[in-house]
Amino acid sequence: MGAEITGATTDLGAMIFATSKFFGMDIVVVSLIIVGVIGVTMDPIMRFSERRLIPW
């Protein structure tokens, strides 16, 4: 996420960075909640995939 915020120009991280410059805190908070939900959702999916694909 850090690389996306500093290097991207069109992704969610770039939107957070650009909006925070203009004090659009409502958009920043919603965007951070979205990032958190994506992280919480992807963690069990990746753990399951890792157990199935790389059993060692």
C-alpha positions in Angstrom: 0.0 0.0 0.0 2.8 2.4 0.8 4.3 1.9 -2.7 0.9 2.5 -4.2 0.3 5.7 -2.3 3.7 7.2 -3.3 4.1 5.8 -6.9 0.7 5.3 -8.4 -1.4 7.8 -10.2 -4.8 6.2 -10.6 -5.3 3.6 -7.8 -7.0 3.8 -4.4 -3.8 4.8 -2.7 -3.3 7.7 -5.1 -6.8 8.9 -4.4 -6.2 8.8 -0.7 -3.0 10.8 -1.1 -4.6 13.4 -3.4 -7.7 13.8 -1.4 -5.8 14.2 1.9 -4.0 17.2 0.4 -7.4 19.0 0.1 -8.7 17.9 3.5 -11.3 15.5 2.1 -11.2 13.5 5.2 -14.5 11.7 4.6 -13.2 10.2 1.4 -9.9 9.4 3.1 -11.6 7.5 5.9 -13.9 5.6 3.6 -10.9 4.7 1.4 -8.9 3.4 4.4 -11.9 1.4 5.5 -12.0 -0.2 2.0 -8.3 -1.0 2.2 -8.9 -2.6 5.6 -11.8 -4.7 4.4 -9.7 -5.8 1.4 -6.9 -6.8 3.7 -9.1 -8.7 6.1 -10.8 -10.5 3.2 -7.6 -11.4 1.4 -5.8 -12.8 4.4 -7.9 -15.9 4.9 -8.0 -16.5 1.1 -4.2 -16.3 0.8 -3.7 -18.5 3.9 -6.1 -21.2 2.4 -4.4 -20.9 -1.0 -1.0 -21.3 0.6 -2.0 -24.4 2.5 -3.4 -26.0 -0.6 -0.7 -25.0 -3.1 2.4 -25.1 -1.0 1.9 -27.9 1.6 5.5 -28.0 2.8 
